[in-house]
Amino acid sequence: MLVLTRRSDEAVKIGDDITITIVEVKGNQVRLGINAPSSVKIYRKEIYEKIMAENISSSGLSAKEFEKIKETLNKF
């Protein structure tokens, strides 16, 4: 994991197309602005995990079977 220190109005680039800007720091909260192509799906982690759990549940596969498929697809 890469850990960076940024201040308000500073940014981080991910590849050529994604920019994450620190919009505001207030107490223990940080507001981020994310500029990315519309083809890139961006979710909060807890929402992403719920989507993945629902996808696994609706597929009828066990989590272990789903992970095997995921590992196989990542090889390509």
Long-range contacts (C-beta under 8 A, 24 or more apart in sequence): none
